Amino acid sequence: MIGEVVSRITGKSLADAISDLIWSKIGAAHNATLAENERGFPASHAGMSATLRDVARFGLLFTKNPPAGHSRVVSDAVIKRIFAGYGDQRTADEHGRLPLTYQWDMISNKGELAKGGWAGQLLYIDRDKDVVVAWSGTNQVADPKLEPLPCRIIAKTFF
């Protein structure tokens, strides 16, 4: 459904809209690919493949300070909405994690975002430290439990 909404608003296919509005602005070294269903419609909820380095570049869109030479693609207002969430459901759990919004699998009251992918892939962003950690996965389970703790340790230890 989201792919159709994006197409109608932009007048472009989902792939072209992502390419023009996001991918061309992050300094991506390679094109990403989108999975399609049997009728040729993109799987807009999942199925995007990219190199690990380009996934990390995507993560930089959500840091407080974009890399030198890059303009801000995701506005401060959008970031604020991501962390504000929906209604009164913003009580953090014992690990500082907030209820999920805008397709992020983890949002914390410590300025962190995380998104898991198939077989253990992970994109972790610590906005306060301008740190992005990305890794690919080979987990036997297609959708393992998201575990951002190693990323928190990396961010705390090295940054």
DSSP file (Angstrom, degrees, kcal/mol; ACC not computed):
  #  RESIDUE AA STRUCTURE BP1 BP2  ACC     N-H-->O    O-->H-N    N-H-->O    O-->H-N    TCO  KAPPA ALPHA  PHI   PSI    X-CA   Y-CA   Z-CA
    1    1 A M     >        0   0    0      0, 0.0     4,-2.1     0, 0.0     3,-0.2   0.000 360.0 360.0 360.0 -43.6    0.0    0.0    0.0
    2    2 A I  H  >  +     0   0    0      1,-0.2     4,-2.7     2,-0.2     5,-0.2   0.872 360.0  56.3 -62.8 -35.3    2.8    2.5    0.9
    3    3 A G  H  > S+     0   0    0      1,-0.2     4,-2.3     2,-0.2    -1,-0.2   0.899 107.7  47.7 -61.0 -40.7    4.4    2.0   -2.5
    4    4 A E  H  > S+     0   0    0     -3,-0.2     4,-2.4     2,-0.2    -2,-0.2   0.893 111.4  50.6 -67.5 -40.3    1.2    2.9   -4.2
    5    5 A V  H  X S+     0   0    0     -4,-2.1     4,-2.3     2,-0.2     5,-0.2   0.938 111.8  47.4 -62.4 -47.0    0.8    6.0   -2.0
    6    6 A V  H  X S+     0   0    0     -4,-2.7     4,-2.7     1,-0.2     6,-0.4   0.918 112.1  50.9 -60.5 -43.7    4.3    7.1   -2.8
    7    7 A S  H  X S+     0   0    0     -4,-2.3     4,-2.3    -5,-0.2     5,-0.4   0.903 111.4  46.8 -61.7 -42.5    3.8    6.5   -6.5
    8    8 A R  H  < S+     0   0    0     -4,-2.4    -1,-0.2     2,-0.2    -2,-0.2   0.884 115.4  45.3 -69.5 -37.1    0.6    8.6   -6.6
    9    9 A I  H  < S+     0   0    0     -4,-2.3    -2,-0.2    -5,-0.2    -1,-0.2   0.919 124.8  31.3 -71.6 -43.2    2.1   11.5   -4.6
   10   10 A T  H  < S-     0   0    0     -4,-2.7    -2,-0.2     2,-0.2    -3,-0.2   0.702  95.9-130.7 -89.7 -20.6    5.4   11.6   -6.6
   11   11 A G  S  < S+     0   0    0     -4,-2.3     2,-0.3    -5,-0.3    -3,-0.2   0.666  76.5  99.8  75.0  16.0    4.2   10.5  -10.0
   12   12 A K  S    S-     0   0    0     -5,-0.4    -1,-0.3    -6,-0.4    -2,-0.2  -0.846  83.4 -92.5-127.6 162.9    7.1    8.0  -10.0
   13   13 A S     >  -     0   0    0     -2,-0.3     4,-2.7     1,-0.1     5,-0.2  -0.336  43.8-108.1 -65.9 160.5    7.5    4.3   -9.3
   14   14 A L  H  > S+     0   0    0      1,-0.2     4,-2.7     2,-0.2     5,-0.2   0.920 121.0  51.5 -57.5 -44.1    8.5    3.5   -5.7
   15   15 A A  H  > S+     0   0    0      1,-0.2     4,-2.4     2,-0.2    -1,-0.2   0.918 111.9  45.4 -60.4 -44.9   12.0    2.6   -6.9
   16   16 A D  H  > S+     0   0    0      2,-0.2     4,-2.9     1,-0.2     5,-0.2   0.886 112.3  51.6 -67.6 -37.9   12.5    5.9   -8.7
   17   17 A A  H  X S+     0   0    0     -4,-2.7     4,-2.9     2,-0.2     5,-0.4   0.933 112.1  45.9 -64.0 -45.2   11.1    7.9   -5.8
   18   18 A I  H  X>S+     0   0    0     -4,-2.7     5,-2.5    -5,-0.2     4,-2.0   0.922 114.6  49.3 -61.8 -43.6   13.5    6.2   -3.4
   19   19 A S  H  <>S+     0   0    0     -4,-2.4     5,-2.4    -5,-0.2    -2,-0.2   0.936 118.3  37.8 -60.7 -48.5   16.4    6.8   -5.8
   20   20 A D  H  <5S+     0   0    0     -4,-2.9    -2,-0.2     1,-0.2    -1,-0.2   0.899 124.9  35.9 -72.6 -42.4   15.6   10.4   -6.4
   21   21 A L  H  <5S+     0   0    0     -4,-2.9    -3,-0.2    -5,-0.2    -2,-0.2   0.738 136.8   2.3 -88.7 -23.9   14.5   11.5   -2.9
   22   22 A I  T >X5S+     0   0    0     -4,-2.0     3,-1.8    -5,-0.4     4,-0.7   0.682 121.2  52.1-126.6 -61.8   16.9    9.4   -0.8
   23   23 A W  G >4XS+     0   0    0     -5,-2.5     5,-1.0     1,-0.3     3,-0.9   0.850 108.2  52.6 -59.9 -39.5   19.4    7.2   -2.4
   24   24 A S  G 34<S+     0   0    0     -5,-2.4    -1,-0.3    -6,-0.3     3,-0.2   0.671 109.9  51.9 -69.6 -14.8   20.9    9.9   -4.7
   25   25 A K  G <45S+     0   0    0     -3,-1.8    -1,-0.2    -6,-0.2    46,-0.2   0.523  98.1  62.3-100.2  -7.5   21.4   12.1   -1.6
   26   26 A I  T <<5S-     0   0    0     -3,-0.9    -1,-0.2    -4,-0.7    -2,-0.1   0.470 107.3-111.9 -98.2  -1.2   23.3    9.7    0.7
   27   27 A G  T   5 -     0   0    0     -4,-0.4    -3,-0.1     1,-0.2    -4,-0.1   0.809  47.5-172.8  75.8  28.7   26.4    9.2   -1.5
   28   28 A A      < -     0   0    0     -5,-1.0    -1,-0.2     1,-0.1     3,-0.1  -0.283  20.8-154.1 -59.1 137.2   25.5    5.6   -2.2
   29   29 A A  S    S+     0   0    0      1,-0.1     2,-0.3     2,-0.0    -1,-0.1   0.715  76.1  26.8 -83.2 -22.4   28.1    3.7   -4.1
   30   30 A H  S    S-     0   0    0     21,-0.1     2,-0.1     0, 0.0    -1,-0.1  -0.934  86.0 -99.3-138.8 157.8   25.7    1.2   -5.6
   31   31 A N        -     0   0    0     -2,-0.3     2,-0.2    19,-0.1    20,-0.1  -0.479  36.0-135.3 -70.2 148.2   22.1    1.0   -6.6
   32   32 A A        -     0   0    0     -2,-0.1     2,-0.4    18,-0.1    18,-0.2  -0.588  16.1-135.6 -93.9 166.6   19.8   -0.8   -4.1
   33   33 A T  E     -A   49   0A   0     16,-2.4    16,-2.6    -2,-0.2     2,-0.4  -0.942   6.3-149.6-124.5 150.0   17.2   -3.4   -5.3
   34   34 A L  E     -A   48   0A   0     -2,-0.4    14,-0.2    14,-0.2    13,-0.1  -0.965  19.6-125.9-116.8 132.8   13.6   -3.8   -4.3
   35   35 A A        -     0   0    0     12,-1.9     8,-3.0    -2,-0.4     2,-0.3  -0.452  26.9-153.8 -70.7 149.5   11.9   -7.2   -4.3
   36   36 A E  B     -B   42   0B   0      6,-0.3     2,-0.1    -2,-0.1    -1,-0.0  -0.907  10.3-123.3-123.6 153.4    8.7   -7.5   -6.4
   37   37 A N    >   -     0   0    0      4,-2.8     3,-2.1    -2,-0.3     6,-0.0  -0.241  47.3 -84.0 -82.4-177.6    5.7   -9.7   -6.1
   38   38 A E  T 3  S+     0   0    0      1,-0.3    -1,-0.1     2,-0.1    -2,-0.0   0.671 130.0  53.5 -65.2 -16.3    4.4  -11.9   -8.9
   39   39 A R  T 3  S-     0   0    0      2,-0.1    -1,-0.3     3,-0.0     0, 0.0   0.367 121.3-104.1 -98.0   3.8    2.5   -9.0  -10.5
   40   40 A G  S <  S+     0   0    0     -3,-2.1    -2,-0.1     1,-0.3     0, 0.0   0.578  74.8 138.2  88.1   9.3    5.6   -6.8  -10.5
   41   41 A F        -     0   0    0      1,-0.1    -4,-2.8     2,-0.0    -1,-0.3  -0.720  57.0-111.5 -88.6 138.5    4.6   -4.6   -7.6
   42   42 A P  B     -B   36   0B   0      0, 0.0     2,-1.5     0, 0.0    -6,-0.3  -0.366  19.4-121.8 -69.0 145.6    7.4   -3.6   -5.2
   43   43 A A    >   +     0   0    0     -8,-3.0     3,-1.0     1,-0.2    -8,-0.3  -0.704  36.1 178.9 -83.0  89.8    7.4   -5.1   -1.7
   44   44 A S  T 3  S+     0   0    0     -2,-1.5    -1,-0.2     1,-0.2     3,-0.1   0.651  73.0  56.9 -74.6 -14.7    7.4   -1.7    0.0
   45   45 A H  T 3  S-     0   0    0      1,-0.1     2,-0.3    -3,-0.1    -1,-0.2   0.625 126.0 -19.0 -88.7 -14.2    7.3   -3.1    3.5
   46   46 A A  S <  S+     0   0    0     -3,-1.0   -11,-0.2   -11,-0.1    -1,-0.1  -0.941  90.6  88.7-169.9 180.0   10.5   -5.2    3.1
   47   47 A G        +     0   0    0      1,-0.3   -12,-1.9    -2,-0.3     2,-0.5   0.700  48.6 140.8  88.2  18.9   12.7   -6.7    0.4
   48   48 A M  E     -A   34   0A   0    -14,-0.2     2,-0.4    -3,-0.1    -1,-0.3  -0.845  31.1-165.1 -95.4 130.4   15.2   -3.8   -0.1
   49   49 A S  E     +A   33   0A   0    -16,-2.6   -16,-2.4    -2,-0.5     2,-0.3  -0.934  17.7 152.4-117.5 138.5   18.8   -5.0   -0.6
   50   50 A A        -     0   0    0     -2,-0.4   -18,-0.1   -18,-0.2   -19,-0.1  -0.964  48.5 -83.3-152.9 164.2   21.8   -2.8   -0.5
   51   51 A T     >  -     0   0    0     -2,-0.3     4,-2.1   -20,-0.1     5,-0.2  -0.366  43.1-114.7 -67.8 155.9   25.5   -3.1    0.3
   52   52 A L  H  > S+     0   0    0      1,-0.2     4,-2.2     2,-0.2     5,-0.2   0.894 116.7  52.5 -60.4 -41.3   26.4   -2.9    4.0
   53   53 A R  H  > S+     0   0    0      1,-0.2     4,-2.1     2,-0.2    -1,-0.2   0.897 109.3  48.9 -63.5 -40.2   28.2    0.4    3.5
   54   54 A D  H  > S+     0   0    0      2,-0.2     4,-2.2     1,-0.2    -1,-0.2   0.844 107.7  55.0 -70.0 -32.2   25.3    2.0    1.7
   55   55 A V  H  X S+     0   0    0     -4,-2.1     4,-2.0     2,-0.2    -2,-0.2   0.923 108.6  48.9 -62.7 -42.9   23.0    0.8    4.5
   56   56 A A  H  X S+     0   0    0     -4,-2.2     4,-1.4     2,-0.2    -2,-0.2   0.901 108.2  53.6 -62.8 -40.2   25.3    2.6    7.0
   57   57 A R  H  < S+     0   0    0     -4,-2.1     4,-0.5     1,-0.2     3,-0.3   0.901 106.4  52.7 -60.8 -39.7   25.1    5.7    4.7
   58   58 A F  H >< S+     0   0    0     -4,-2.2     3,-1.7     1,-0.2     4,-0.3   0.914 104.5  56.6 -59.5 -42.6   21.3    5.5    4.9
   59   59 A G  H >< S+     0   0    0     -4,-2.0     3,-1.9     1,-0.3    -1,-0.2   0.817  93.4  68.3 -59.0 -31.5   21.7    5.4    8.7
   60   60 A L  G >< S+     0   0    0     -4,-1.4     3,-1.2    -3,-0.3    -1,-0.3   0.720  83.4  74.1 -62.5 -19.9   23.6    8.7    8.6
   61   61 A L  G <  S+     0   0    0     -3,-1.7    13,-0.4    -4,-0.5    -1,-0.3   0.762  98.3  47.2 -60.7 -23.6   20.3   10.4    7.5
   62   62 A F  G <  S+     0   0    0     -3,-1.9    -1,-0.2    -4,-0.3    -2,-0.2   0.386  88.5 103.0-104.8   2.1   19.1   10.0   11.1
   63   63 A T  S <  S-     0   0    0     -3,-1.2    64,-0.1    -4,-0.2    65,-0.1  -0.379  80.7-115.9 -77.7 165.4   22.2   11.3   13.0
   64   64 A K  S    S+     0   0    0     63,-0.7    -1,-0.1     1,-0.2    64,-0.1   0.851 103.9  39.6 -70.7 -33.8   22.2   14.8   14.4
   65   65 A N  S    S-     0   0    0     62,-0.2    -1,-0.2     3,-0.0     3,-0.1  -0.931  82.3-141.2-122.7 108.9   25.0   16.0   12.2
   66   66 A P        -     0   0    0      0, 0.0     3,-0.1     0, 0.0     6,-0.1  -0.283  38.6 -88.5 -63.3 153.5   25.0   14.9    8.5
   67   67 A P    >   -     0   0    0      0, 0.0     3,-2.2     0, 0.0     0, 0.0  -0.196  59.3 -77.8 -58.5 154.5   28.5   14.1    7.1
   68   68 A A  T 3  S+     0   0    0      1,-0.3     3,-0.1    -3,-0.1    -3,-0.0  -0.267 120.2  20.6 -54.4 134.9   30.4   17.0    5.5
   69   69 A G  T 3  S+     0   0    0      1,-0.2     2,-0.4    -3,-0.1    -1,-0.3   0.363 101.3 107.2  87.0  -5.5   29.0   17.8    2.0
   70   70 A H    <   -     0   0    0     -3,-2.2    -1,-0.2    -4,-0.1     2,-0.2  -0.884  61.4-138.1-108.5 137.4   25.7   16.1    2.6
   71   71 A S        -     0   0    0     -2,-0.4     2,-0.5   -46,-0.2    -3,-0.0  -0.496  34.2 -92.4 -85.5 160.9   22.4   18.0    3.1
   72   72 A R        +     0   0    0      1,-0.2     3,-0.1    -2,-0.2    -1,-0.1  -0.631  43.8 173.7 -73.9 122.3   19.8   17.1    5.7
   73   73 A V        +     0   0    0     -2,-0.5     2,-0.7     1,-0.2    -1,-0.2   0.814  68.5  55.3 -96.8 -42.3   17.3   14.8    4.0
   74   74 A V  S    S-     0   0    0    -13,-0.4    -1,-0.2     4,-0.0     5,-0.0  -0.853  91.2-131.4 -96.1 117.7   15.3   13.8    7.0
   75   75 A S     >  -     0   0    0     -2,-0.7     4,-2.1     1,-0.1     3,-0.2  -0.202  15.0-117.0 -69.3 157.8   14.0   17.0    8.7
   76   76 A D  H  > S+     0   0    0      1,-0.2     4,-2.5     2,-0.2     5,-0.2   0.838 116.5  59.5 -60.0 -33.1   14.3   17.7   12.4
   77   77 A A  H  > S+     0   0    0      2,-0.2     4,-1.9     1,-0.2    -1,-0.2   0.894 105.5  47.1 -64.2 -39.9   10.4   17.7   12.5
   78   78 A V  H  > S+     0   0    0     -3,-0.2     4,-2.3     2,-0.2    -2,-0.2   0.927 111.8  50.2 -67.1 -44.5   10.3   14.1   11.2
   79   79 A I  H  X S+     0   0    0     -4,-2.1     4,-2.0     1,-0.2     5,-0.2   0.922 109.6  51.8 -58.4 -43.8   13.0   13.0   13.7
   80   80 A K  H  X S+     0   0    0     -4,-2.5     4,-1.9     1,-0.2    -1,-0.2   0.901 109.1  50.1 -60.5 -41.5   11.0   14.7   16.5
   81   81 A R  H  X S+     0   0    0     -4,-1.9     4,-2.2     2,-0.2    -1,-0.2   0.886 106.7  55.4 -65.0 -38.7    7.8   12.8   15.4
   82   82 A I  H  < S+     0   0    0     -4,-2.3    -2,-0.2     1,-0.2    -1,-0.2   0.941 114.9  38.3 -58.7 -47.2    9.7    9.5   15.4
   83   83 A F  H  < S+     0   0    0     -4,-2.0    -1,-0.2     1,-0.2    -2,-0.2   0.741 113.0  56.9 -78.3 -22.8   10.7   10.0   19.0
   84   84 A A  H  < S+     0   0    0     -4,-1.9    -1,-0.2    -5,-0.2    -2,-0.2   0.845  87.8 179.8 -75.9 -33.7    7.4   11.5   20.1
   85   85 A G     <  -     0   0    0     -4,-2.2     2,-0.5    -5,-0.2    -1,-0.1  -0.248  37.6 -31.8  70.4-155.4    5.5    8.5   18.9
   86   86 A Y  S >  S-     0   0    0      3,-0.2     3,-1.5    14,-0.1    -1,-0.0  -0.897  91.9 -54.3-109.6 124.4    1.7    8.1   19.1
   87   87 A G  T 3  S-     0   0    0     -2,-0.5     3,-0.0     1,-0.2     0, 0.0  -0.087 106.5 -25.7  55.5-139.0   -0.4    9.6   21.9
   88   88 A D  T 3  S+     0   0    0      1,-0.2     2,-1.5     2,-0.0    -1,-0.2   0.299 103.6 106.1 -94.4   8.3    0.4    8.9   25.5
   89   89 A Q    <   +     0   0    0     -3,-1.5    -3,-0.2     1,-0.2    -1,-0.2  -0.310  42.2 112.3 -87.1  54.7    2.2    5.6   24.9
   90   90 A R        +     0   0    0     -2,-1.5     2,-0.6     8,-0.1    -1,-0.2  -0.064  31.6 130.9-118.9  33.4    5.7    6.9   25.4
   91   91 A T        -     0   0    0     -3,-0.1     2,-0.1     1,-0.0     6,-0.0  -0.774  52.7-133.4 -88.4 124.3    6.8    5.1   28.6
   92   92 A A        -     0   0    0     -2,-0.6     6,-0.2     6,-0.1    16,-0.1  -0.412  14.5-127.0 -75.0 150.5   10.2    3.5   28.3
   93   93 A D    >   -     0   0    0      4,-2.3     3,-2.0    -2,-0.1    -1,-0.1  -0.142  46.0 -77.2 -81.8-172.1   10.8    0.0   29.4
   94   94 A E  T 3  S+     0   0    0      1,-0.3    -1,-0.1     2,-0.1    -2,-0.1   0.669 133.9  51.1 -65.3 -15.7   13.7   -1.0   31.8
   95   95 A H  T 3  S-     0   0    0      2,-0.1    -1,-0.3     0, 0.0     3,-0.1   0.323 121.1-104.7-100.9   6.2   16.2   -0.7   28.9
   96   96 A G  S <  S+     0   0    0     -3,-2.0    13,-2.7     1,-0.3    14,-0.3   0.576  71.7 148.0  82.8   9.5   15.1    2.8   27.9
   97   97 A R  E     -C  108   0C   0     11,-0.2    -4,-2.3    12,-0.1    11,-0.3  -0.623  33.0-153.0 -84.1 136.8   13.2    1.4   24.8
   98   98 A L  E     -C  107   0C   0      9,-4.4     9,-0.7    -2,-0.3    -6,-0.1  -0.639  33.9 -78.9-101.2 160.0   10.1    3.3   23.7
   99   99 A P        -     0   0    0      0, 0.0    -1,-0.1     0, 0.0     2,-0.1  -0.249  62.6 -94.1 -55.9 150.1    7.1    1.9   21.8
  100  100 A L        +     0   0    0      5,-0.1     2,-0.3    -3,-0.1   -14,-0.1  -0.357  47.4 172.5 -75.8 143.4    7.8    1.5   18.1
  101  101 A T    >   +     0   0    0      3,-0.2     3,-1.9    -3,-0.1     5,-0.1  -0.989  56.7  13.1-145.1 153.4    6.9    4.1   15.5
  102  102 A Y  T 3  S-     0   0    0     -2,-0.3     3,-0.1     1,-0.3    -1,-0.1   0.818 124.7 -60.4  52.8  40.2    7.5    4.7   11.8
  103  103 A Q  T 3  S+     0   0    0      1,-0.2     2,-0.3     2,-0.1    -1,-0.3   0.462  96.8 138.0  72.5   3.8    8.8    1.2   11.1
  104  104 A W    <   -     0   0    0     -3,-1.9    -1,-0.2     1,-0.1    -3,-0.2  -0.636  46.5-151.3 -78.5 139.6   11.7    1.4   13.5
  105  105 A D  S    S+     0   0    0      9,-1.6     2,-0.3    -2,-0.3    10,-0.2   0.702  81.9  23.1 -84.6 -20.9   12.2   -1.8   15.6
  106  106 A M  E     + D   0 114C   0      8,-1.8     8,-2.1    -5,-0.1     2,-0.4  -0.971  59.7 172.2-146.5 131.7   13.7    0.0   18.5
  107  107 A I  E     -CD  98 113C   0     -9,-0.7    -9,-4.4    -2,-0.3     2,-0.3  -0.997  17.4-165.5-131.5 133.8   13.5    3.6   19.6
  108  108 A S  E >   -C   97   0C   0      4,-2.2     3,-1.3    -2,-0.4   -11,-0.2  -0.837  34.8-123.9-121.9 161.0   15.0    4.6   22.9
  109  109 A N  T 3  S+     0   0    0    -13,-2.7   -12,-0.1    -2,-0.3   -13,-0.1   0.384 108.6  71.4 -77.5   5.7   14.8    7.6   25.2
  110  110 A K  T 3  S-     0   0    0    -14,-0.3    18,-0.4     2,-0.1    -1,-0.3   0.205 123.6 -96.9-101.8  11.5   18.6    7.7   24.9
  111  111 A G  S <  S+     0   0    0     -3,-1.3    16,-2.8     1,-0.3     2,-0.3   0.743  79.6 139.1  81.9  24.1   18.4    8.9   21.2
  112  112 A E  E     - E   0 126C   0     -4,-0.2    -4,-2.2    14,-0.2     2,-0.3  -0.768  30.0-175.1-105.8 148.6   18.8    5.5   19.7
  113  113 A L  E     -DE 107 125C   0     12,-2.3    12,-2.9    -2,-0.3     2,-0.3  -0.979   5.1-178.9-132.1 146.5   17.1    3.9   16.7
  114  114 A A  E     -DE 106 124C   0     -8,-2.1    -8,-1.8    -2,-0.3    -9,-1.6  -0.993   9.8-170.7-147.3 144.4   17.5    0.4   15.4
  115  115 A K  E     - E   0 123C   0      8,-2.4     8,-2.0    -2,-0.3     2,-0.2  -0.988  13.8-151.1-134.2 123.4   16.0   -1.6   12.5
  116  116 A G  E     - E   0 122C   0     -2,-0.4     6,-0.3     6,-0.2     2,-0.2  -0.575  12.7-166.2 -90.2 157.3   16.4   -5.3   12.1
  117  117 A G    >   -     0   0    0      4,-2.5     3,-1.2    -2,-0.2     4,-0.1  -0.647  38.6 -49.6-129.0-172.6   16.5   -7.1    8.8
  118  118 A W  G >  S+     0   0    0      1,-0.2     3,-0.9    -2,-0.2    19,-0.3  -0.355 118.1   3.9 -65.5 137.5   16.2  -10.6    7.5
  119  119 A A  G 3  S-     0   0    0     23,-3.4    20,-2.8     1,-0.2    -1,-0.2   0.711 138.1 -46.0  62.6  25.9   18.5  -13.2    9.1
  120  120 A G  G <  S+     0   0    0     -3,-1.2    -1,-0.2    22,-0.4    -2,-0.2   0.548  86.2 154.9 100.7   7.7   19.9  -10.9   11.7
  121  121 A Q    <   -     0   0    0     -3,-0.9    -4,-2.5    16,-0.2     2,-0.3  -0.362  21.7-170.9 -63.8 150.3   20.8   -7.8    9.7
  122  122 A L  E     -EF 116 135C   0     13,-2.3    13,-2.2    -6,-0.3     2,-0.5  -0.993  25.3-167.5-150.1 139.0   20.8   -4.6   11.9
  123  123 A L  E     -EF 115 134C   0     -8,-2.0    -8,-2.4    -2,-0.3     2,-0.4  -0.994  19.7-176.7-122.1 121.1   21.1   -0.9   11.5
  124  124 A Y  E     -EF 114 133C   0      9,-3.1     9,-2.7    -2,-0.5     2,-0.4  -0.963   5.5-171.4-123.2 134.8   21.7    1.0   14.7
  125  125 A I  E     -EF 113 132C   0    -12,-2.9   -12,-2.3    -2,-0.4     2,-0.7  -0.993  12.3-167.6-129.5 127.4   21.9    4.7   15.2
  126  126 A D  E >>> -EF 112 131C   0      5,-2.8     5,-2.0    -2,-0.4     4,-0.8  -0.914   9.2-171.4-109.7 100.6   23.0    6.6   18.3
  127  127 A R  G >45S+     0   0    0    -16,-2.8   -63,-0.7    -2,-0.7     3,-0.5   0.856  80.3  57.5 -63.7 -37.4   22.0   10.2   17.5
  128  128 A D  G 345S+     0   0    0    -18,-0.4    -1,-0.2   -17,-0.3   -17,-0.1   0.809 118.1  32.6 -66.4 -28.2   23.7   11.7   20.5
  129  129 A K  G <45S-     0   0    0     -3,-0.6    -1,-0.2   -18,-0.1    -2,-0.2   0.417 103.7-125.0-105.1  -0.5   27.1   10.3   19.4
  130  130 A D  T <<5 +     0   0    0     -4,-0.8     2,-0.4    -3,-0.5    -3,-0.2   0.911  60.6 149.8  53.5  44.8   26.5   10.5   15.6
  131  131 A V  E   < -F  126   0C   0     -5,-2.0    -5,-2.8   -72,-0.0     2,-0.4  -0.911  29.4-172.7-112.8 134.8   27.3    6.8   15.5
  132  132 A V  E     -F  125   0C   0     -2,-0.4     2,-0.4    -7,-0.2    -7,-0.2  -0.997   1.2-173.8-124.4 130.0   25.9    4.3   12.9
  133  133 A V  E     +F  124   0C   0     -9,-2.7    -9,-3.1    -2,-0.4     2,-0.4  -0.991   7.0 176.7-122.2 129.4   26.5    0.6   13.2
  134  134 A A  E     +F  123   0C   0     -2,-0.4     2,-0.3   -11,-0.2   -11,-0.2  -0.995   1.8 170.8-131.2 138.4   25.4   -1.7   10.4
  135  135 A W  E     -F  122   0C   0    -13,-2.2   -13,-2.3    -2,-0.4     2,-0.2  -0.996  25.0-130.8-143.9 154.1   25.9   -5.5   10.1
  136  136 A S        -     0   0    0     -2,-0.3     2,-0.3   -15,-0.2   -17,-0.1  -0.525  26.3-138.9 -94.8 168.1   24.7   -8.2    7.8
  137  137 A G        -     0   0    0    -19,-0.3   -17,-0.2    -2,-0.2   -16,-0.2  -0.918  29.8-180.0-132.7 154.9   23.3  -11.5    9.1
  138  138 A T        +     0   0    0     -2,-0.3   -18,-0.2   -18,-0.1   -19,-0.1  -0.016  34.8 154.7-135.3  27.3   23.4  -15.1    8.4
  139  139 A N        -     0   0    0    -20,-2.8   -18,-0.1     1,-0.1    -2,-0.1  -0.272  48.6-133.5 -60.6 141.4   21.1  -16.3   11.2
  140  140 A Q  S    S+     0   0    0    -20,-0.0     2,-0.5     3,-0.0    -1,-0.1   0.767  93.5  75.4 -66.0 -25.3   19.3  -19.6   10.5
  141  141 A V  S    S-     0   0    0      1,-0.1   -22,-0.1   -22,-0.1    -2,-0.1  -0.783  79.8-144.5 -89.5 128.0   16.1  -17.9   11.8
  142  142 A A  S    S+     0   0    0     -2,-0.5   -23,-3.4     1,-0.3   -22,-0.4   0.845  94.1  24.6 -62.6 -34.7   14.7  -15.5    9.2
  143  143 A D  S    S-     0   0    0    -25,-0.2    -1,-0.3   -24,-0.2   -25,-0.1  -0.590  82.4-178.6-132.7  71.1   13.5  -13.0   11.7
  144  144 A P        -     0   0    0      0, 0.0   -24,-0.1     0, 0.0     2,-0.1  -0.214  43.1 -79.8 -69.8 163.0   15.6  -13.3   14.9
  145  145 A K        -     0   0    0      1,-0.1     2,-0.2   -29,-0.0     0, 0.0  -0.395  51.8-110.5 -62.2 133.3   14.9  -11.2   18.0
  146  146 A L        -     0   0    0     -2,-0.1    -1,-0.1    -3,-0.1   -24,-0.1  -0.494  36.6-175.0 -66.9 128.9   16.4   -7.7   17.6
  147  147 A E        +     0   0    0     -2,-0.2     4,-0.3     1,-0.1    -1,-0.1  -0.825  15.1 169.1-131.7  94.1   19.4   -7.3   20.0
  148  148 A P    >>  +     0   0    0      0, 0.0     4,-2.1     0, 0.0     3,-0.6   0.509  53.3  98.9 -82.9  -3.1   20.9   -3.8   20.0
  149  149 A L  H 3> S+     0   0    0      1,-0.3     4,-2.3     2,-0.2     5,-0.2   0.892  79.6  52.8 -54.6 -45.8   23.1   -4.4   23.1
  150  150 A P  H 3> S+     0   0    0      0, 0.0     4,-2.3     0, 0.0    -1,-0.3   0.891 109.7  50.8 -57.5 -36.0   26.3   -5.1   21.1
  151  151 A C  H <> S+     0   0    0     -3,-0.6     4,-2.8    -4,-0.3    -2,-0.2   0.901 107.7  51.9 -67.2 -40.3   25.8   -1.8   19.3
  152  152 A R  H  X S+     0   0    0     -4,-2.1     4,-2.5     1,-0.2     5,-0.2   0.906 110.1  49.5 -61.4 -40.6   25.3    0.1   22.5
  153  153 A I  H  X S+     0   0    0     -4,-2.3     4,-2.6     2,-0.2     5,-0.2   0.919 111.3  49.0 -65.1 -43.4   28.6   -1.4   23.8
  154  154 A I  H  X S+     0   0    0     -4,-2.3     4,-2.5     2,-0.2     5,-0.4   0.941 113.5  46.6 -59.8 -48.2   30.4   -0.4   20.5
  155  155 A A  H  X S+     0   0    0     -4,-2.8     4,-1.4     1,-0.2    -2,-0.2   0.901 116.4  44.2 -62.9 -42.0   29.0    3.1   20.7
  156  156 A K  H  < S+     0   0    0     -4,-2.5    -1,-0.2    -5,-0.2    -2,-0.2   0.885 117.9  43.9 -71.0 -38.9   29.9    3.5   24.4
  157  157 A T  H  < S+     0   0    0     -4,-2.6    -2,-0.2    -5,-0.2    -3,-0.2   0.900 126.4  25.0 -74.9 -42.6   33.4    2.0   24.1
  158  158 A F  H  <        0   0    0     -4,-2.5    -3,-0.2    -5,-0.2    -2,-0.2   0.603 360.0 360.0-104.1 -12.7   34.6    3.6   21.0
  159  159 A F     <        0   0    0     -4,-1.4    -3,-0.2    -5,-0.4    -2,-0.1   0.394 360.0 360.0-126.3 360.0   32.7    6.9   20.7
